[in-house]
Amino acid sequence: MTVLASDGAAVALGATRSRDPDIVATIGSTPLVALDRLFPPDRFQVYAKCERFNPGGSIKDRAAKSMIEHAIKAGKLVPGVSTVVESSSGNLGIALAQLCNFYRLDLICVVDPRTTAQNTAIMRAYGAKVEVVDRDPATGEYLPARIARVRALLDSVPDAYWPNQYANEYNARAHHHTMREICEALPGGPDYLFLAAGTTGTLRGCAEYIQEQGLATRVVAVDAVGSVIFGPPEPWERAHRRTIPGHGAAVVPPLLRPHLADRVVKVTDLDCVRGCRRLLAQESILAGGSSGAVISALEGAAEWLEPGATCVAVLPDGGDRYLDTIYSDAWVETRFQESPPDPDHERSEP
Ligand code: PMP
């Protein structure tokens, strides 16, 4: 299927026909790499699905492609006419900015002051408008203020469309492909799939594929201490300040189907930093915060994983977007009042 852009040029929809690969067609088919240095395979085998290889740099390229292409096909978005409005502080905003640029759609991305200058600059480079909102005066939280601004824009901007990543089924459906790719590399599927949960699109899409295919793969969802996704936080969690974006949420996502996670593991921000730095020291992979969360959960799983199990860890993005936080010794010292993990100490001989 093709649609006409404002300049009259035909724009092809990715999943509908074969074509010479353009940039959108390169989304997905990310590499699966063995993490044999970090997890010696004599106990259990771990592979990492490296989502930073998507052209926008994260797993959210898949969700953006799926949501935007479906909305175009359904006639909810018209290239050259419509404006996409979404609330995102990072990866989805960048992924949408790329997709909207490609399909000749305008994008207004509503962010808050925690969004890094680099992420905002990337969105703007793709042509997106970025609006920064402050805390909601009633609750002191950013999320209600962001959603209120999205709703106001939907009322005031002609032909505006909100993908609403937390509730959009096509966010989840994108990850049927993620799991299919994993199964193509590991026929029959791995014994365990470790993934980070935010909107829970990755969890739902992968787990639905597992169910549809009748696979025995068990899903371990990695959430943040203090997050409400899988239930109210324990009293001790309330003191934990979440500063690493990606996994965890302050509201229960409408997409969530909690029974799809066989196990939930909650990790702290410090666990994420340690996981990221060990991954870098041992495997030379510069990964984002939620990847560190998944690695930390896998390290904890050594206690209960059966010998010989095969595990896949989904690494949602790269570490380039976290150089001023996770990979900054000064930030780690200020944030956690402790010295950063010593890579030489962490490194074992290959
Ligand atoms: N990690 C990172 C870095 C992300 O950007 C996201 C998306 N918010 C996630 C994990 C969680 O993925 P999902 O929204 O599919 O649950």
Boltz pocket constraint, residues with backbone or C-beta under 6 A from the ligand:
constraints:
  - pocket:
      binder: B
      contacts: [[A, 58], [A, 60], [A, 90], [A, 91], [A, 92], [A, 196], [A, 197], [A, 198], [A, 199], [A, 200], [A, 201], [A, 202], [A, 203], [A, 245], [A, 246], [A, 247], [A, 288], [A, 289], [A, 290], [A, 291], [A, 316], [A, 317]]
      max_distance: 6.0
